[in-house]
Amino acid sequence: MRVRGAAPESDSSLMPFSSFRLHPDLLRGVKEMGFTKPTPIQNDSIPPAMEGRDLLACAMTGSGKTAAFVLPILHRLIAKPRGTTRALVLTPTRELAAQIDEHLKAMAIHTPLSGAAVFGGVGMGLQEHAFRSGVDVIVATPGRLLDHFRFGYAKLSGLEILVLDEADRMLDMGFLPDIRRVLRHLPQNRQTLFFAATMPPPIAQLSKEMLKNPVTVNVERQALPAIGITQAVYPVPQDLKFALLLSLLKRGDFKSVLTFTRTKHRANRLADQLTRHGVPCERIHGNRSQAQRTQALASFKDGKFKVLVATDVAARGIDVEALSHVVNFDVPHVPEDYIHRVGRTARAELTGDAFTFVAPDEEADLRQIEHAISKRLPRVTVPGFDYTTRPTERLEIPIAERIAAIRARKAEERTRAREKADRRGQHEAAMAGRQRGGLPPRPAQPPAPRGTVGSRHVAPLRPQPRGGSRDGHVPGPARTGHHRPPQS
């Protein structure tokens, strides 16, 4: 096993992309995307991947790992005939799959290579067409890929390259059994590129099963936030978090803010309150449809919304150019989630700020984060903000109150049901009493006798004699009642 150490931080140690001897059409795409020099993970990963070696890479969020595997894939496939899918990239989230597919198409814009994203939340029709037409690269989430494998058109017998991106995140999300099922549908003779931010034992074991004599890149390197991120902690009572965020937003220092909450319910409540206070805002979480999530992210990137509220479903997979701030409205329980959240800013060697609101009951989670990054984060008190005031509105009703309200509503529904049943029983008892007393049940209203409408008598129709006029008029006595003999 060949091990490559971490590349030096200085840009002077990094050669230009042209030093990799990539296909000229790929270099044109890279240049148009604004890439000048490779990042350390790209510098170490691209050469062995171009040689067809298996790769085990440990790379933090925002390090540029997408290009580290996309460029070697495109370079290897560009000289071969099309007609079958030859590369598969597995990712944990829809957003990340869409992002990788977008970057792949931008890098391959001057080549005949094609790609498609396959994930849930949208129809399968276009994705089925991608399988049938044999796009060169498929970027997929494990669950939706397994859905397609149930049908005969989804065959990947010609697969040459497999990439597992964010493998540790897929483990956290429970995808490990799905990954093993996916592997049973793939040919054994292939190149495998394995990327993760951390290497827990199950992921290390999976990499041993999948990789053959891999080149290892930065595997011993501790996952840390990017160097360009300014991190700070804002101690604040739980019920004043919204007021503090609103105060910071109104000061005008935040240009674009990605705000993370712990739950979908809190994301909805926070977005609704920001909107009511005049802050352009959208949300992304697991209960939103894929169309809603895609539209929210696109509008945020275009600057239509100042704030995007998200749960950790978006911690990996959101790539916003020059994102100014990440705000952890809630402290994540897992330090790795903190690293990936704050990694949404200061991407591609830019700078950004990451602020974390910490309530007293979240101090233990904060200590775990500081231990993981080997750094005590500075505490910040906002001048002019009243930390003693009581909020006029609550962001979230405590769980005990929500449970009590649900129980009260259920009790009220049961009371109404009992009252209705009692009224029905009383009516049935009254009817039974009348029958026992020899009284017939209250009769239904008899039908009106023939010739009457209500209390009004209507003369019955008389049969018309033969020989009447064409319009039905029959000659009869004069209106005066005197008989008039027929005229001769």
NORFEN-V155289 format. One record per run of one state. SS is the DSSP state (H for helix, E for strand, - for the rest). FROM is the first residue (numbers start at 1). TO is the last residue. If there is no record, write none. Layout:
SS|FROM|TO / SS|FROM|TO
This chain:
-|1|1 / E|2|4 / -|5|10 / H|11|13 / -|14|15 / E|16|16 / H|17|20 / -|21|23 / H|24|32 / -|33|36 / E|37|37 / -|38|39 / H|40|50 / -|51|54 / E|55|58 / -|59|64 / H|65|77 / -|78|86 / E|87|91 / -|92|93 / H|94|107 / -|108|114 / E|115|118 / -|119|124 / H|125|133 / -|134|136 / E|137|141 / H|142|149 / -|150|160 / E|161|164 / -|165|166 / H|167|172 / -|173|175 / H|176|183 / -|184|190 / E|191|196 / -|197|200 / H|201|210 / -|211|214 / E|215|217 / -|218|228 / E|229|235 / -|236|237 / H|238|250 / -|251|256 / E|257|260 / -|261|263 / H|264|276 / -|277|280 / E|281|284 / -|285|289 / H|290|301 / -|302|306 / E|307|310 / -|311|311 / H|312|314 / -|315|324 / E|325|328 / -|329|334 / H|335|342 / -|343|346 / H|347|349 / -|350|351 / E|352|358 / -|359|359 / H|360|373 / -|374|378 / E|379|379 / -|380|398 / H|399|436 / -|437|451 / E|452|453 / -|454|455 / E|456|457 / -|458|488
